[in-house]
Amino acid sequence: MTTRRLVLTRSAAVIGAASSGLLLPEIVRAQSDKVRVGFMLPYTGTFAQLGVAIENGFRMALSEQGGKLGGREVEFFKVDDESNPAKGIENATRLVQRDKVDVLVGTVHSGVQMGIHKVARDTGVLNLIPNAGVHIATRAQCAPNVFRTSFTNSQPTLALGKPMMERGHKKAVWITWNYAAGDEAFEGFEKSYTEAGGQIIKKLGLPFPNVEFQALLTEIAALKPDAVACFFAGGGAAKFLRDYEAAGLSKNIQLWGSGFLTEGVLDAAGDAANGVLTTMHYSDSLDTPRNKKFRLDYAKTFKLQPDVYAVQGYDTGLLLVKGANAVKGDMANKQALYAAMRGAEIDSPRGKWKMSPSHNPIQDIYLRKVENRENKVIGIAGKAVADPATGCRMA
Ligand code: PHB
C-alpha cells in the first residue's frame, strides 16, 4: 500500500474512532507512521562506490536496532545526486517536498552539499552529512538542524605537514581537483606544512572529475620535489595512483595524501598504492574489538570490505539512533532531538568521537601507510582534532 493511501485509510479509521468516542491522541497517530529517511548520495560517477558504502553503513547501524528508530519503523527514499552541484537544490527539494522526509542523509560532494545546505536552512529539515567536508556548513553557516559525522576538508590535511617534514620532505608539489574539497584540503596542508618549515613549490589542479593526469605528472617529474601531496577520492583516486606509478614517480618522489586517496581503492590500484602515506580519521587496521566486529559484520552482510565511507555512514546511523531513541521516535520534537545529538559521544569503529558545538566530529587523525592492500596505522598524526568552526554562531 502506498504511504498516501495508508494515511487516507488511517484517517478514515480515526474518523470512525472519533464518531465512536475513541479518538486516538495525535501523538499516537503520528508515531505509528514510519520515520522517513531520504538518502541523497552519488550512485553513479566517480563517487558511486562512496555513496553505496555510506548507505550500507547507515543501514547496518539501524539493523542493529531491529531496523527501527526510537521504536518506529523506517521508510527509505533515494536520489542519485550524481555528484552534480547544478542539480543539488532540485534533488534535495524533491526529497523534502515530494517525499516529505524527516531526515535527509547526504552527501559526498562538497558542491552538491551547498545545495542541500540551502534547502536545509530554508526548510528546517534535519540534515545529516555523512561525508562532504565543505567548511562553511559547520563554520559561518552552521545550523541547529545540520550535523556532520565525517570531517571538515582541512581536518585530515592539518595533520599532514608535520610527518612530511619529519621525514625530510622539505619541498612539495600539491595536486588536486579544483573545487571546494580540493581547495579546502589545500588550506589545511598549506598551514601545517609551511608552519613545519616546508616549501610548496607548485600547486597543480584539474577540474572535477577529470582524470587526465598525464601532463601534470610530466610537470611534477620536471620539478623534482621531495614529495607530492594531494586530495583525490573514489574512482579518480584509483586512476591517480596507477598513473603516478606508471609515470615512474613512485620510485623517487614520496606520495602523500588526505587519506581518501587510499580509501576503497586498494584493490583497484593494486601494487601502485604500496608505500603511499596518508592522514585520516580511520584505518582498516585499527586493532580494537569495536573495529574488528564492525569489519566482520559489514563484510558478512554486504560481501564487501568496509572503508572510511562505510564507517561514516554507520556513525550517521548511530547518531540518528541516539537522537530518535531520546525522543522515543517523535521526530517532530526537534529541540529534544537536536539536544540529544549535540555533544553526543559516538562509539565508532574509528574510535570514540564527540560532536563539537558546531556539529562536526572532534577526532583523532591517524598516520597510515599502504602495505599489502591495507591502510596500516603507523602513528597518531593528531589527537582530538577539532575544526576551528570559524564564524559559527548557532541560532
Ligand atoms: C567532498 O567533496 O567534500 C569530498 C568528496 C570525497 C571525499 C572527501 C570529500 O572522499
Boltz pocket constraint, residues with backbone or C-beta under 6 A from the ligand:
constraints:
  - pocket:
      binder: B
      contacts: [[A, 108], [A, 109], [A, 110], [A, 111], [A, 131], [A, 132], [A, 133], [A, 134], [A, 153], [A, 181], [A, 232], [A, 233], [A, 234], [A, 260]]
      max_distance: 6.0
